Amino acid sequence: MHEITKDMEILQQAIVRYSVERMRMDPPEIDAPMTPEQLTAMAGQTITDKGLGGLEALRLFTDVLAPACISSDHPKFLAFVPAAPTEASTLFDLIVGASSICGSTWLESAGATYAENQALRWIADLAGFGHNAGGAFVSGGTAGNLSALVAARHQRRRGKTELEPLRGLVISSKGAHASIKQATYVMDVDLLEVGGDRLTGEDVEEAITGLSEIDRKRLFAVACTAGTTNLGIIDDMKGIGQVSDEQDVWMHVDGAYGGAGLAAPSIREAFNGIELADSFIVDPHKWLFAPFDCCALIYKDPRLAREAHQQQGAYLEVVYDGVWNVSDYAHHLTRRARGLPLWFSLATHGTKAYSDAVEQTLAVAKATALRIERHPDLELVTEQNLSICVFRKKGWHAEDYAHWSDHQLETGQSFVTPTKHNGETVLRFCIVNPRTTIQHIEEILASL
Ligand SMILES: Cc1ncc(COP(=O)(O)O)c(C=O)c1O
């Protein structure tokens, strides 16, 4: 398996050819899932005693398995939060995979860490975090939110042994992503959801004032959102920041989706107050054009995160000599240097290209909202926020949206899924792909 053979050279060329052709597809097939029975019938048993051989395994992937995976970079993939990695970032992902870099410690990955930290610095600067800020690239927003809240709880209990037996408490909003709730479940702490679609400083102040003395002691973080997943709403970070500061509570900002808007001058003002946060996240695998999986997690004071997350062990002592070990800043140890594809693309294209690309998607989202407003049978449910448009078709019920959405996917036209707003089933477009044009949107709207 480890010898370099002729067969492996042929396989090498086939895999590189496939990768490059896949990157160049504009658009790729949108594809669709299959049932386990269909996949069993088509792929059969793939793990065998003797092995299938590389070319046959690759054929199975190309012909059977890949078409059963939806292409999230298709310009008409507007469900959830799509992906739109640059060619440079995807190409570099091949290098990351080929290089066996363990991106955990400075000892093992000084060069990779240096580059990742420069990419994190760009993001920290966009948010107005000071020069001490730093963090780590983790697998996604879910991991980022959890690691930030663990650091927040550590900071709250630091040096206060009387707080240790108390179950922690986090304040967040109804619009926050499910991963905040999941983080509190994993941490075995309580969650208090307050406010309406947009969390404000007043909501947080009122919630804190209403807490009992013991609950006030339990409270260790306010988690707000810069771009809610469903509606794209940016919470009142200025107000929440002031209250958090007055009340000495850690402020975390989940910008997994919307944080990319920091790079867009036209909407930067909406993020004012983010600089007051103690930690924030943004997922480059969403709207910052990096391949999966990549979340930038940044702390204002990374020392606190290090205290919370550093793993201790006799075998690890060699790595603790005052250097920057990425493993210290999140709930992880071994990790791929997953920030490198973003770094490479940033280094290749420069930051202006990123601002332009985010602005372009915003312009398409604005034009989409206009088309919906002018359409006789469609209605915006809320105003267009960031790059999200949520709308209804007059007279449609949940099953109409479901049938339409299924048909679109089955016929390879688009991937748009319904969501709910105040209990009503509606449609939602999330536009993060600079290849999504207003013509693509018009084609989808025409099918409604
Ligand atoms: C606001 C927000 N936070 C967190 C997440 C979770 O991110 P991930 O899926 O990368 O774990 C998402 C995902 O869409 C999100 O939109």
The ligand as a Gaussian input file, in Angstrom:
#p B3LYP/6-31G(d) Opt

LIG

0 1
 C      -25.554000      31.482000      12.521000
 C      -25.017000      30.080000      12.460000
 N      -24.348000      29.600000      13.506000
 C      -23.840000      28.353000      13.524000
 C      -24.011000      27.519000      12.442000
 C      -23.448000      26.124000      12.486000
 O      -22.345000      26.065000      11.650000
 P      -21.737000      24.664000      11.186000
 O      -22.799000      24.024000      10.347000
 O      -20.527000      25.066000      10.395000
 O      -21.407000      23.884000      12.397000
 C      -24.723000      27.972000      11.320000
 C      -24.949000      27.090000      10.166000
 O      -25.645000      27.418000       9.245000
 C      -25.224000      29.292000      11.323000
 O      -25.905000      29.790000      10.281000

